[in-house]
Structure formats: structure tokens, C-alpha cells
Amino acid sequence: MTIRLRVLLIAIFVCLVGPLVPAEALAQSGLPPWAACGRSDPETKPVKTYPVLPPVGGPPRTYAVLMCGNDFFGQRHIANKHGQQWSNLAVYTAGPWQSLADFAITQTLTFPQPGYPRFNPERNTWTYKSPLQIKDQQGQVRVTYWAVVGVAAQDGKVLTSFYSRDPR
């Protein structure tokens, strides 16, 4: 896929999807970003469907689905393994960690940094990565993290989401 075609796809994508809602606006709306996952809900229950910029050379899929999951993938995995990490960062946003994680997943899947997504053939997964900036009240960037989202290549389910200080 050429760069010109990729830019055109991004422009079309933004026109169809519309502007992405910032985490603060979602938190202030009082609406949870994800559907609830009760104890008896199946692993395959969809929680949210995200728009995805299809990877160059990858499947033409334009969405990824966050499911309730289990200890190894999905919302339950994110909550149990990375929820505290997201909570530590969400303190700076004045919103719940789920809203920050949801915002980061949306941005990362829609606008990954150059060189991403990357395919891991051993795991049959795509890794998306993008900067996540924490700004002060004057809009000055105070710290930059990199949001990471893992997506299963075979079915487009969101496996995990966390952040790192490593841009690579």
C-alpha cells in the first residue's frame, strides 16, 4: 500500500468515524466506556468495537473487538493485569481508568505511530503503539508514554492494552 493510498484511507476513515471523543468528555458524560462484564457473562461477550486502521500487508479488517475475555485476553485481562497501571495514570485525567484506557485503545488502533502495527508470527498477533501525552492545565506536555494494544490476527479481538515509557 502506498503512502498516498494510506493517507487517503485515513482521511476517509476520519470522515466516516468522525472526531474521537477525548477521555475527559467521556468521563464527564457519566457513561461507562465499555459494556459490563458480569461474572456469568461469557468470554466472547462483546464489550466494545473499535475502528482500526488496517495494517499494511495485513488483513483488511477495519475493526477490533474488545470482549469480556478471561485472564489472558480482553477486558478481564486488562482489568486484572493492567488496571492498576491505568489507574495510576488516570489520576492525572480526573476520570476513571477505564475511560483513559478506552481513549488510549481508540487512538492507538486508529492512529498508530510510524512502523506500527507490527506482526508477531509466533503469537499470530498485531501490536499497535502510539504516544500518550500527559499535559498540564496550560496544555504543556509533561510526560509521554506509549500505549500498546495487542490484537489477535485471526479474529481481531483485543488481547491487551497497557502503556510503556519505551517508544520502540
Residue, then its C-alpha position, 0 to 999 in steps of 0.5 A: m500500500t502506498i503512502r498516498l493510498r494510506v493517507l487517503l484511507i485515513a482521511i476517509f476513515v476520519c470522515l466516516v468515524g468522525p472526531l474521537v471523543p477525548a477521555e475527559a468528555l467521556a468521563q464527564s458524560g457519566l457513561p461507562p466506556w465499555a459494556a459490563c462484564g458480569r461474572s456469568d457473562p461469557e468470554t466472547k461477550p462483546v464489550k466494545t468495537y473499535p475502528v482500526l486502521p488496517p495494517v499494511g500487508g495485513p488483513p483488511r479488517t477495519y475493526a477490533v473487538l474488545m470482549c469480556g475475555n478471561d485472564f489472558f485476553g480482553q477486558r478481564h485481562i486488562a482489568n486484572k493485569h493492567g488496571q492498576q497501571w491505568s489507574n495510576l495514570a488516570v489520576y492525572t485525567a480526573g476520570p476513571w481508568q477505564s475511560l483513559a484506557d478506552f481513549a488510549i485503545t481508540q487512538t492507538l488502533t486508529f492512529p498508530q505511530p510510524g512502523y506500527p502495527r507490527f506482526n508477531p508470527e509466533r503469537n499470530t498477533w498485531t501490536y499497535k503503539s502510539p504516544l500518550q501525552i500527559k499535559d498540564q492545565q496550560g496544555q504543556v506536555r509533561v510526560t509521554y508514554w506509549a500505549v500498546v494494544g495487542v490484537a489477535a490476527q485471526d479474529g481481531k479481538v483485543l488481547t491487551s492494552f497497557y502503556s510503556r515509557d519505551p517508544r520502540 
